[in-house]
Amino acid sequence: MTRRGFLATSAAMLGLGGAAAAESFEISRSKAEWQAMLSDLEYKVMREEATERAYTSPLNDEKRAGTFLCKGCDLPLYASETKYDSGTGWPSFYEALPNAIGTKADRSLFMTRTECHCRRCGSHLGHIFDDGPQPTGKRHCINGVSLSFRPA
């Protein structure tokens, strides 16, 4: 069982997590299918909610006009116009595209954070923080291995 599956099952049994714990997605694949299409690191991040090391993704330095897509299902997630250098070592955006991501509470690491995932396939993307630039004040801190980039 994956970490995500264990946590969702545990949360459901305890009556925690609400809709996110029972959430289903338009695109569903078996563990074997996900493992066949993703590298080991991509699988750990996207399906088991791990985090890539800071400053390791080439997408952190991507500055061309275009769209950042979910590596799991090619859903457009972020426009390049909303990307900025947060200094954290991960691609950061102040806003997702409409109807692109889902969120849930992440209570790991002895704190509560807002986890974000692809709304279509459920792939873990990263977390959202309240220390971003205007106009939203949000920082979507995203694992580069969860994304692909399509130039405009």
Secondary structure by P-SEA (a helix, b strand, c coil): ccaaaaaaaaaaaaccccccccccccccccaaaaaaaccaaaaaaaccccccccccccccccccbbbbbcccccccccccccccccccccccccccccccbbbbbbccccbbbbbbcccccccccccccccccccccccccccccccccccc
